[in-house]
């Protein structure tokens, strides 16, 4: 396993990880919020909220799995 040296500043690394974590959090929360709004607009009872929560959990979990994968040394994200 080849370790590549990252010459970025600690601030730049922190901002990258903050961006990644925020993205995963929004992927989990936004579909549920949209489902809640859609339920309110259509007058349904938690149908779209539950579907949005399931969709958000699935996309967030997939993103977390992609974050734990080792990075490609050639710069491709996968």
Z-matrix of the N, CA and C atoms (Angstrom, degrees):
N
C 1 1.445
C 2 1.526 1 108.77
N 3 1.302 2 115.72 1 125.15
C 4 1.451 3 121.17 2 -178.30
C 5 1.525 4 108.93 3 -96.55
N 6 1.329 5 116.37 4 126.17
C 7 1.454 6 120.31 5 176.45
C 8 1.515 7 108.86 6 -96.77
N 9 1.309 8 115.60 7 121.38
C 10 1.450 9 119.87 8 177.04
C 11 1.520 10 109.03 9 -89.27
N 12 1.302 11 116.05 10 142.06
C 13 1.457 12 120.75 11 -179.49
C 14 1.523 13 108.95 12 -83.95
N 15 1.301 14 115.85 13 132.83
C 16 1.452 15 122.00 14 178.65
C 17 1.524 16 108.22 15 -103.09
N 18 1.318 17 116.47 16 113.23
C 19 1.460 18 121.20 17 -174.91
C 20 1.523 19 113.44 18 -91.85
N 21 1.331 20 116.76 19 9.74
C 22 1.460 21 118.17 20 179.26
C 23 1.518 22 110.78 21 -73.92
N 24 1.319 23 115.32 22 159.35
C 25 1.456 24 120.10 23 179.17
C 26 1.525 25 110.13 24 -70.89
N 27 1.331 26 117.71 25 158.39
C 28 1.465 27 120.13 26 176.84
C 29 1.527 28 112.32 27 -58.93
N 30 1.318 29 116.30 28 -33.73
C 31 1.467 30 120.27 29 178.14
C 32 1.527 31 110.81 30 -63.77
N 33 1.333 32 117.02 31 -42.59
C 34 1.460 33 120.67 32 179.32
C 35 1.528 34 111.05 33 -64.83
N 36 1.327 35 116.92 34 -40.39
C 37 1.472 36 120.29 35 177.18
C 38 1.520 37 111.24 36 -64.49
N 39 1.332 38 116.38 37 -41.18
C 40 1.463 39 120.36 38 179.25
C 41 1.527 40 110.89 39 -64.41
N 42 1.320 41 117.01 40 -39.79
C 43 1.464 42 120.01 41 178.83
C 44 1.532 43 111.54 42 -66.92
N 45 1.321 44 116.40 43 -36.35
C 46 1.465 45 119.23 44 177.04
C 47 1.524 46 110.89 45 -63.32
N 48 1.334 47 117.12 46 -46.30
C 49 1.464 48 120.26 47 -179.67
C 50 1.519 49 111.61 48 -69.00
N 51 1.319 50 117.88 49 -35.04
C 52 1.463 51 120.71 50 175.88
C 53 1.521 52 110.14 51 -62.37
N 54 1.312 53 116.52 52 -41.81
C 55 1.458 54 121.19 53 178.13
C 56 1.526 55 111.28 54 -63.61
N 57 1.313 56 117.16 55 -43.72
C 58 1.470 57 120.55 56 179.71
C 59 1.530 58 111.68 57 -63.03
N 60 1.322 59 116.33 58 -46.21
C 61 1.464 60 120.19 59 -177.75
C 62 1.523 61 111.17 60 -67.16
N 63 1.333 62 117.11 61 -39.57
C 64 1.461 63 120.77 62 177.75
C 65 1.518 64 110.67 63 -63.80
N 66 1.315 65 117.11 64 -40.29
C 67 1.460 66 121.09 65 178.80
C 68 1.522 67 111.43 66 -61.94
N 69 1.316 68 117.07 67 -44.70
C 70 1.466 69 120.42 68 178.90
C 71 1.531 70 110.24 69 -63.47
N 72 1.321 71 117.35 70 -42.62
C 73 1.466 72 120.36 71 179.58
C 74 1.525 73 111.15 72 -62.51
N 75 1.314 74 117.21 73 -43.26
C 76 1.466 75 119.89 74 179.02
C 77 1.523 76 111.98 75 -67.64
N 78 1.327 77 116.81 76 -34.92
C 79 1.468 78 119.36 77 176.92
C 80 1.520 79 111.38 78 -63.30
N 81 1.318 80 117.05 79 -28.16
C 82 1.461 81 120.10 80 -179.61
C 83 1.530 82 111.85 81 -84.94
N 84 1.320 83 117.99 82 -33.05
C 85 1.463 84 121.14 83 -171.71
C 86 1.528 85 112.88 84 -92.45
N 87 1.319 86 117.92 85 -41.37
C 88 1.466 87 120.98 86 -173.11
C 89 1.534 88 113.09 87 -60.22
N 90 1.332 89 120.99 88 -44.10
C 91 1.474 90 118.26 89 178.75
C 92 1.541 91 112.98 90 -60.86
N 93 1.321 92 117.12 91 -36.58
C 94 1.472 93 119.28 92 177.76
C 95 1.525 94 110.76 93 -67.68
N 96 1.325 95 117.65 94 -40.45
C 97 1.464 96 120.31 95 177.61
C 98 1.525 97 111.59 96 -65.13
N 99 1.326 98 116.75 97 -40.16
C 100 1.461 99 119.40 98 176.48
C 101 1.530 100 111.16 99 -65.58
N 102 1.319 101 116.65 100 -37.47
C 103 1.458 102 120.08 101 175.85
C 104 1.519 103 112.28 102 -63.89
N 105 1.324 104 116.54 103 -39.97
C 106 1.471 105 120.83 104 176.54
C 107 1.524 106 110.65 105 -63.03
N 108 1.337 107 116.05 106 -45.74
C 109 1.466 108 120.10 107 179.25
C 110 1.529 109 110.45 108 -61.98
N 111 1.325 110 116.85 109 -42.33
C 112 1.465 111 120.57 110 179.79
C 113 1.524 112 111.08 111 -64.89
N 114 1.329 113 117.38 112 -38.81
C 115 1.470 114 120.49 113 175.82
C 116 1.525 115 111.20 114 -62.21
N 117 1.315 116 117.00 115 -41.30
C 118 1.457 117 120.37 116 178.81
C 119 1.529 118 110.98 117 -66.07
N 120 1.317 119 116.68 118 -40.62
C 121 1.453 120 121.62 119 -177.22
C 122 1.533 121 111.85 120 -69.74
N 123 1.354 122 116.06 121 -39.42
C 124 1.461 123 120.21 122 -178.34
C 125 1.521 124 113.48 123 -90.99
N 126 1.316 125 116.87 124 -11.84
C 127 1.459 126 120.71 125 -179.14
C 128 1.514 127 113.81 126 77.28
N 129 1.301 128 118.20 127 21.33
C 130 1.459 129 121.18 128 178.22
C 131 1.526 130 109.71 129 -88.69
N 132 1.312 131 115.95 130 168.02
C 133 1.468 132 120.66 131 -176.51
C 134 1.522 133 110.66 132 -108.81
N 135 1.273 134 117.63 133 95.13
C 136 1.462 135 126.06 134 171.77
C 137 1.526 136 115.56 135 57.69
N 138 1.299 137 118.97 136 16.14
C 139 1.460 138 120.86 137 179.22
C 140 1.524 139 109.92 138 -69.02
N 141 1.321 140 115.99 139 -53.67
C 142 1.453 141 119.97 140 -177.88
C 143 1.523 142 112.18 141 -75.12
N 144 1.320 143 116.94 142 -27.02
C 145 1.464 144 120.14 143 174.63
C 146 1.524 145 110.16 144 -62.71
N 147 1.316 146 117.08 145 -46.06
C 148 1.466 147 120.93 146 179.82
C 149 1.533 148 110.45 147 -66.67
N 150 1.341 149 116.88 148 -42.58
C 151 1.462 150 119.58 149 177.30
C 152 1.531 151 111.10 150 -62.85
N 153 1.326 152 116.80 151 -40.65
C 154 1.460 153 120.37 152 178.33
C 155 1.511 154 111.92 153 -66.36
N 156 1.335 155 117.46 154 -38.45
C 157 1.461 156 120.67 155 178.36
C 158 1.529 157 110.85 156 -65.64
N 159 1.314 158 117.01 157 -40.68
C 160 1.469 159 120.69 158 177.96
C 161 1.527 160 110.31 159 -65.74
N 162 1.320 161 116.39 160 -45.50
C 163 1.463 162 120.18 161 178.26
C 164 1.536 163 110.84 162 -62.32
N 165 1.324 164 117.26 163 -42.97
C 166 1.453 165 121.10 164 179.32
C 167 1.520 166 112.27 165 -64.07
N 168 1.319 167 116.34 166 -41.87
C 169 1.458 168 119.67 167 177.88
C 170 1.524 169 110.77 168 -62.88
N 171 1.329 170 116.44 169 -43.57
C 172 1.469 171 120.09 170 -178.52
C 173 1.525 172 111.60 171 -64.77
N 174 1.333 173 117.61 172 -45.82
C 175 1.464 174 119.19 173 -179.83
C 176 1.524 175 111.57 174 -68.56
N 177 1.325 176 117.14 175 -38.08
C 178 1.455 177 119.73 176 177.88
C 179 1.520 178 112.07 177 -65.86
N 180 1.314 179 116.85 178 -41.02
C 181 1.460 180 121.12 179 178.68
C 182 1.528 181 110.73 180 -64.91
N 183 1.325 182 116.70 181 -40.83
C 184 1.464 183 120.74 182 177.64
C 185 1.534 184 110.33 183 -62.62
N 186 1.318 185 116.65 184 -42.23
C 187 1.466 186 120.11 185 178.83
C 188 1.523 187 111.63 186 -65.22
N 189 1.325 188 116.71 187 -38.91
C 190 1.462 189 119.38 188 176.76
C 191 1.522 190 111.22 189 -63.85
N 192 1.316 191 117.05 190 -38.89
C 193 1.464 192 119.69 191 176.38
C 194 1.518 193 111.41 192 -63.63
N 195 1.323 194 117.21 193 -39.45
C 196 1.466 195 120.17 194 177.44
C 197 1.523 196 111.42 195 -66.20
N 198 1.333 197 117.95 196 -33.08
C 199 1.465 198 120.75 197 178.28
C 200 1.515 199 111.94 198 -67.79
N 201 1.317 200 117.42 199 -31.68
C 202 1.459 201 120.21 200 -177.18
C 203 1.524 202 112.69 201 -83.20
N 204 1.330 203 116.89 202 -13.31
C 205 1.454 204 120.36 203 177.02
C 206 1.523 205 109.85 204 -68.17
N 207 1.314 206 117.70 205 141.00
C 208 1.478 207 118.51 206 176.70
C 209 1.521 208 110.36 207 -62.25
N 210 1.307 209 115.71 208 144.01
C 211 1.462 210 119.75 209 -178.21
C 212 1.531 211 110.55 210 -73.66
N 213 1.298 212 115.01 211 150.47
C 214 1.450 213 121.63 212 179.75
C 215 1.529 214 108.90 213 -80.71
N 216 1.333 215 118.23 214 125.36
C 217 1.466 216 119.58 215 -178.51
C 218 1.529 217 113.72 216 -64.10
N 219 1.318 218 117.39 217 -18.92
C 220 1.471 219 119.82 218 -179.90
C 221 1.524 220 112.38 219 -86.64
N 222 1.354 221 117.17 220 -1.94
C 223 1.444 222 119.78 221 175.44
C 224 1.507 223 114.99 222 94.16
N 225 1.335 224 118.03 223 -1.58
C 226 1.458 225 119.85 224 177.99
C 227 1.519 226 108.80 225 -80.84
N 228 1.322 227 116.07 226 143.57
C 229 1.455 228 120.17 227 -176.41
C 230 1.522 229 112.69 228 -91.73
N 231 1.256 230 119.76 229 -9.52
C 232 1.436 231 119.17 230 173.82
C 233 1.442 232 114.92 231 121.70
